[in-house]
Amino acid sequence: MTTSILDHPLISQRYFFPRAERFDDPFWVEVGAVRLGCYFHRPHPGAKTIVHFHGNGEIVADYLGGFVAIVERLGYNCFLAEFRGYGMSSGTPALGRMLDDVAPLLRATGQPEQELVLFGRSVGSLFAIHAASLFPKVAGLILESAVADPLERLLLRVSPRELGVSPAALEAEVAARLDHRRKLEAYAGPTLVMHTRNDGLVDVSHGERLHRWAGGEKSLKIFPRGNHNDIMAVNAREYFALVQGFMHAL
């Protein structure tokens, strides 16, 4: 496991907003002493699996209803990845360690990487993009309300002085582990980016930058309606039509 500035308790306290909630039939992934309470829905043997990383104030249980059912109707399997300290998982959120959890999570699906499609929403995009850098043969990458510049987001909540490091040291650590431009330019698979024009938490420019950096075939949808937390609900029909079209083309 990697220890870094990114695991500083202040980042954990100010950047992550976990909550606990139990649900039936969790799919446990063991990472050292931590158990990650994920969910694996596999109604379609042989079909591709969407690996979903949720947003910051969300948990796996939030997606057990409509999202999983829609993915099933589209003809695919769904693996809902959980973060340490969230939902039914043990441990405490820590950004560096959460990045280290990504590889065990994907391996736990038991699927070849060519059969996986990564889906990162909001802060979950950090882990989906990291997964694409670790498993470059994944079939596709979907980014929704995603973050282009993690350093920008961190500096909204903590300062280098509070972390006991220089601005240059923090910038170097983020660049070493969370350089989204480098990771996306290196990923040759197809990428779908969805964002709303009215996102009040993660500005639409993040989605535009991510689309620009994507190294393979790519598409961008900027929805004129909805905000950061209701983009899927407000645009459900078109949102899932885009996902369906993207998956069908793989």
C-alpha positions in Angstrom: 0.0 0.0 0.0 1.2 3.5 -0.9 1.6 6.1 1.8 1.6 9.7 0.6 0.5 13.3 1.3 -2.8 12.2 -0.3 -3.5 10.1 2.8 -3.2 13.0 5.2 -6.1 13.0 7.7 -7.2 16.5 6.8 -7.8 15.5 3.2 -9.8 12.5 4.4 -11.9 14.7 6.7 -12.6 17.6 4.4 -12.7 16.0 1.0 -14.7 12.8 1.6 -18.2 12.5 3.0 -18.9 8.8 3.7 -22.0 7.4 5.3 -22.9 3.9 6.3 -25.9 1.8 5.0 -26.4 -1.9 4.9 -27.8 -3.9 2.0 -28.5 -7.5 1.1 -25.9 -9.8 -0.5 -22.8 -7.6 -0.5 -19.8 -8.7 -2.6 -16.8 -8.4 -0.3 -13.4 -7.5 -1.6 -10.5 -7.9 0.8 -7.7 -5.4 0.6 -5.3 -6.1 3.5 -7.2 -5.6 6.7 -10.0 -3.6 4.9 -13.2 -5.2 3.6 -14.9 -3.3 0.8 -18.7 -3.9 0.6 -19.3 -3.9 -3.1 -22.2 -5.3 -5.1 -22.0 -7.6 -8.2 -25.1 -8.2 -10.3 -24.4 -10.9 -13.0 -27.7 -11.7 -14.9 -26.0 -12.0 -18.3 -23.2 -14.6 -18.4 -20.7 -13.8 -21.1 -21.8 -10.1 -21.4 -19.6 -7.2 -20.5 -19.5 -5.8 -17.0 -19.9 -2.1 -16.1 -17.6 -1.3 -13.1 -19.2 1.8 -11.5 -17.4 4.2 -9.1 -20.0 6.5 -7.5 -19.8 10.1 -6.4 -18.5 11.5 -3.1 -21.7 11.8 -1.0 -23.1 8.6 -2.4 -22.7 4.9 -1.6 -23.3 1.6 -3.4 -26.8 1.3 -1.8 -27.9 4.4 -3.7 -27.5 2.5 -7.0 -29.2 -0.8 -6.1 -32.5 0.2 -7.5 -32.9 1.9 -10.8 -29.3 2.0 -12.0 -28.7 -1.8 -11.6 -32.1 -2.6 -13.1 -31.5 -0.4 -16.2 -28.0 -1.9 -16.8 -29.6 -5.3 -16.6 -32.3 -4.3 -19.2 -29.5 -3.0 -21.4 -28.1 -6.5 -21.4 -25.0 -6.1 -19.2 -23.7 -7.0 -15.8 -22.9 -4.4 -13.1 -20.2 -4.2 -10.5 -20.7 -1.4 -8.0 -17.4 -0.6 -6.4 -17.3 0.7 -2.9 -14.8 3.0 -1.2 -13.1 2.3 2.1 -15.2 3.8 4.9 -18.3 4.1 2.8 -21.5 2.0 2.9 -20.7 -1.4 4.4 -16.9 -1.1 4.0 -14.5 -1.0 6.8 -11.5 1.4 7.1 -11.3 5.1 6.7 -11.3 7.1 3.4 -7.8 8.1 2.4 -7.2 9.1 -1.2 -3.8 7.4 -1.8 -5.0 4.1 -0.3 -8.3 4.4 -2.2 -6.2 4.6 -5.4 -4.4 1.5 -4.3 -7.8 -0.3 -3.9 -8.6 0.0 -7.6 -6.5 -2.9 -8.8 -7.9 -5.4 -6.2 -11.4 -4.2 -7.0 -11.1 -4.9 -10.7 -9.3 -8.2 -10.2 -12.1 -9.3 -7.8 -14.6 -9.2 -10.7 -12.8 -12.3 -12.1 -13.4 -10.9 -15.6 -10.8 -10.3 -18.3 -10.1 -6.6 -18.6 -11.4 -6.6 -22.2 -14.8 -7.5 -20.8 -14.9 -4.5 -18.4 -16.3 -1.0 -19.0 -15.3 1.6 -16.4 -17.8 4.2 -15.3 -16.7 7.0 -13.0 -19.2 9.6 -11.7 -17.9 12.8 -10.0 -15.1 11.9 -7.5 -15.5 8.3 -8.8 -13.9 9.5 -12.0 -10.5 9.6 -10.1 -10.7 5.9 -9.6 -12.2 5.0 -13.1 -9.4 7.0 -14.8 -6.8 5.4 -12.6 -8.2 2.0 -13.4 -7.9 2.7 -17.1 -4.2 3.5 -16.6 -3.7 0.2 -14.7 -5.8 -1.9 -17.1 -5.4 -0.3 -20.5 -7.2 -3.1 -22.4 -10.6 -2.4 -20.7 -13.3 -2.2 -23.3 -14.4 1.4 -22.6 -14.5 4.3 -20.2 -17.5 6.4 -19.2 -17.0 9.7 -17.3 -20.0 11.5 -15.8 -19.7 14.9 -14.0 -16.1 14.0 -13.8 -13.0 15.8 -12.4 -10.3 16.9 -14.8 -8.0 18.6 -12.2 -7.9 16.8 -8.8 -5.4 19.4 -7.4 -7.9 22.2 -8.1 -10.6 20.2 -6.1 -8.2 19.5 -3.2 -7.2 23.1 -2.9 -10.8 24.1 -2.4 -10.7 22.3 1.0 -7.1 22.2 2.2 -3.9 24.2 1.9 -0.4 22.9 1.5 0.5 24.7 4.7 -2.2 22.7 6.6 -0.7 19.5 5.3 2.8 20.5 6.3 4.2 20.5 2.8 5.1 23.1 0.2 2.8 23.9 -2.7 5.3 22.3 -5.0 5.4 19.1 -3.0 1.6 18.8 -3.1 1.5 19.6 -6.8 4.2 17.0 -7.4 2.4 14.2 -5.5 -0.9 14.9 -7.3 0.9 15.0 -10.6 2.6 11.7 -9.9 -0.7 9.9 -9.0 -3.6 11.9 -10.4 -2.4 13.2 -13.8 -5.6 12.7 -15.7 -4.3 14.2 -18.9 -1.4 11.8 -19.0 -3.6 8.8 -18.1 -6.3 9.6 -20.6 -3.9 10.4 -23.5 -2.4 6.9 -22.9 -5.7 5.1 -22.9 -6.5 4.1 -26.5 -10.0 2.7 -25.9 -13.2 4.6 -26.5 -14.4 7.2 -24.0 -17.8 8.7 -23.4 -17.9 12.0 -21.4 -21.2 13.3 -20.0 -21.6 16.6 -18.1 -24.3 19.2 -17.5 -23.9 22.8 -18.6 -25.2 23.9 -15.2 -23.0 21.8 -12.9 -22.6 23.9 -9.9 -20.0 21.7 -8.2 -17.7 20.5 -10.9 -17.6 23.1 -13.7 -18.5 21.9 -17.2 -14.9 22.9 -18.3 -13.7 19.7 -16.5 -15.8 17.5 -18.8 -14.6 19.5 -21.9 -10.9 19.0 -20.8 -11.4 15.3 -20.2 -12.9 14.8 -23.6 -10.1 16.8 -25.2 -7.5 14.7 -23.5 -9.0 11.3 -24.3 -6.6 9.4 -26.5 -8.9 7.0 -28.3 -12.3 7.3 -30.0 -14.4 9.7 -27.9 -17.7 11.5 -27.6 -18.9 14.4 -25.4 -22.5 15.2 -24.3 -23.2 18.4 -22.5 -26.7 18.3 -21.2 -28.6 21.6 -21.1 -30.7 20.5 -18.1 -29.9 19.3 -14.6 -27.2 19.9 -12.1 -24.3 17.9 -10.6 -26.5 15.7 -8.4 -29.6 15.2 -10.7 -28.0 14.9 -14.1 -29.0 11.3 -14.4 -32.5 11.7 -13.1 -33.3 14.8 -15.2 -31.9 13.4 -18.4 -32.6 9.7 -17.8 -33.9 8.8 -21.2 -31.1 10.4 -23.2 -28.5 9.5 -20.5 -29.1 5.8 -20.7 -29.6 5.9 -24.5 -26.0 7.3 -24.7 -24.7 4.6 -22.4 -26.6 1.9 -24.4 -25.2 3.3 -27.7 -21.7 3.4 -26.3 -21.9 -0.2 -25.0 -23.4 -1.5 -28.2 -20.6 0.0 -30.2 -17.8 -1.8 -28.2 
